[in-house]
Amino acid sequence: MLKRGRSTKFEELLQVNIDALYRTALRLSQDRALAEDLVQDASLRAYRTYTNGTVPDNFRAWIFRIMINLHIDHQRRGSLPTDPKALDDLPTGDQGPAQSFANARLGRDIAAAVDGLPEDLRLVVQLVLVEGMSYRDAGVSIDCPEGTVRSRLNRARMLLREKLADHAPESTGDRVLRFTKRKEVS
């Protein structure tokens, strides 16, 4: 009975985090199939550990760490195909057609700018700005101190400001500034 209860709790925690996990895997790998594999493998590894009695204090950071480690393993093997159109599949939330159309160009510009960042900066942007993780949780996920997360995010923001200054239309300048502006998350 305890194992079934633990399994149900795991499913609930995974369900809450699965979309964010997939978005991050897709951003890292830029390949739909590999992103799905990374999420599936991370979920399976986490489930095995979770049902054996190891319960993490911070499930979200823990499962992201597992997925990121799997991505690093794939990179080391040199088996990361890239599909530039893979990012078109990122879940965007509930938007009306007019808002989607108005944000399309800005979204492409931001995605291209983020994709152009070095991987360590891109990962911090994905975890903190896109997924809304705290600096602490992002640090746990990528196995580095909170100060390093803050530093990388600051460097990423500076680079994004430079890249997006020429690409963003005047009417969306405020949204670009909000995206690249310092947001305190603790």
C-alpha positions in Angstrom: 0.0 0.0 0.0 2.8 2.4 0.8 4.4 1.8 -2.6 1.1 2.6 -4.4 0.7 5.8 -2.4 4.2 6.8 -3.2 3.6 6.0 -6.9 0.4 8.2 -6.9 2.3 11.1 -5.3 5.1 10.7 -7.8 2.6 10.9 -10.7 1.1 14.0 -9.3 4.5 15.7 -8.9 5.6 14.6 -12.4 2.3 15.9 -13.9 2.9 19.3 -12.5 6.4 19.5 -13.9 6.2 17.5 -17.2 5.5 20.4 -19.6 8.4 22.5 -18.1 10.6 19.5 -18.2 9.8 18.9 -21.9 10.3 22.6 -22.8 13.7 22.6 -21.2 14.7 19.4 -22.8 13.6 20.7 -26.2 15.5 24.0 -25.6 18.6 22.1 -24.7 18.5 19.4 -27.4 16.6 21.3 -30.1 15.3 17.9 -31.3 11.7 16.7 -30.5 12.5 13.0 -30.4 15.5 13.5 -28.2 13.6 15.9 -25.9 10.9 13.2 -25.5 13.5 10.6 -24.8 15.2 12.8 -22.2 11.9 13.4 -20.4 11.0 9.8 -20.5 14.4 8.6 -19.3 14.4 11.2 -16.5 10.9 10.2 -15.4 11.8 6.6 -15.3 15.0 7.1 -13.4 13.3 9.4 -11.0 10.4 6.9 -10.5 12.8 4.1 -9.7 14.6 6.2 -7.1 11.4 7.6 -5.7 9.7 4.3 -5.2 12.8 2.8 -3.6 12.3 5.3 -0.7 14.5 8.2 -1.7 12.3 11.2 -1.5 13.9 14.5 -2.5 13.2 17.7 -0.6 12.7 19.6 -3.9 11.2 17.3 -6.5 11.3 19.9 -9.3 15.0 20.7 -9.0 15.8 17.0 -8.6 14.0 15.8 -11.7 15.4 18.7 -13.8 18.9 17.7 -12.5 18.3 14.2 -13.7 17.2 15.4 -17.1 20.1 17.8 -17.5 22.5 15.0 -16.6 21.0 12.8 -19.2 21.4 15.6 -21.8 25.0 16.0 -20.8 25.6 12.3 -21.2 24.1 12.5 -24.7 26.3 15.5 -25.5 29.4 13.6 -24.4 28.5 10.8 -26.7 28.3 13.3 -29.5 24.8 12.1 -30.5 22.8 15.3 -30.4 21.0 15.9 -33.7 19.6 19.4 -34.1 16.3 20.4 -35.7 15.8 24.2 -35.8 12.1 23.8 -36.3 11.8 21.8 -33.0 11.3 25.0 -31.0 8.0 25.6 -32.9 6.5 22.8 -30.7 7.1 24.6 -27.4 3.8 24.9 -25.5 2.8 28.6 -25.5 -0.1 28.6 -23.1 -3.5 30.1 -23.8 -3.4 32.9 -26.3 -5.9 34.3 -28.6 -5.2 34.5 -32.3 -4.6 38.3 -32.3 -2.1 38.1 -29.4 -0.3 35.1 -31.0 0.0 37.0 -34.3 1.3 40.2 -32.6 3.9 38.2 -30.6 5.0 35.9 -33.4 7.9 38.1 -34.6 9.0 39.0 -31.1 8.8 35.4 -30.1 11.0 34.3 -33.0 13.5 37.1 -32.2 13.7 36.1 -28.6 14.0 32.4 -29.4 16.8 33.1 -31.9 18.6 35.3 -29.3 18.3 32.8 -26.5 19.4 30.0 -28.9 22.5 32.0 -29.7 23.6 32.2 -26.1 26.3 29.8 -24.8 24.6 26.7 -23.4 25.4 27.5 -19.7 23.7 30.9 -20.1 20.8 29.5 -22.2 20.0 26.9 -19.6 19.8 29.5 -16.8 17.5 31.7 -18.9 15.3 28.7 -19.6 15.1 27.6 -15.9 14.8 31.0 -14.3 13.0 33.3 -16.8 11.0 30.8 -18.8 10.2 28.1 -16.2 10.1 30.5 -13.2 12.5 28.6 -11.0 14.1 30.4 -8.1 17.9 31.0 -8.3 18.4 28.4 -5.6 16.3 25.7 -7.4 18.0 26.5 -10.7 21.4 26.1 -8.9 20.4 22.7 -7.6 19.2 21.7 -11.1 22.4 22.6 -12.8 24.7 21.8 -9.8 26.2 25.2 -9.2 26.0 27.8 -6.5 23.1 30.4 -6.5 25.6 33.2 -7.0 26.8 31.5 -10.3 23.1 31.3 -11.4 22.7 35.0 -10.7 26.0 35.8 -12.6 25.1 33.7 -15.6 21.6 35.2 -15.7 23.1 38.7 -15.6 25.5 37.9 -18.5 22.6 36.3 -20.5 20.4 39.4 -19.9 23.2 41.7 -21.1 23.7 39.6 -24.3 20.0 39.4 -24.9 19.6 43.2 -24.6 22.3 43.7 -27.2 20.9 41.1 -29.6 17.3 42.1 -29.2 17.9 45.9 -29.4 18.1 45.8 -33.2 15.5 43.0 -33.8 12.5 44.1 -31.7 10.0 46.4 -33.3 9.3 49.7 -31.5 5.9 48.7 -30.4 7.2 45.6 -28.5 10.2 47.4 -26.9 8.5 47.3 -23.5 8.0 43.5 -23.7 11.6 43.0 -24.6 12.7 45.1 -21.7 10.4 43.1 -19.3 11.9 39.8 -20.6 15.5 41.0 -20.2 15.0 43.2 -17.1 16.2 41.9 -13.7 13.5 39.9 -12.0 14.2 39.1 -8.3 13.2 35.5 -7.6 14.4 33.9 -4.4 
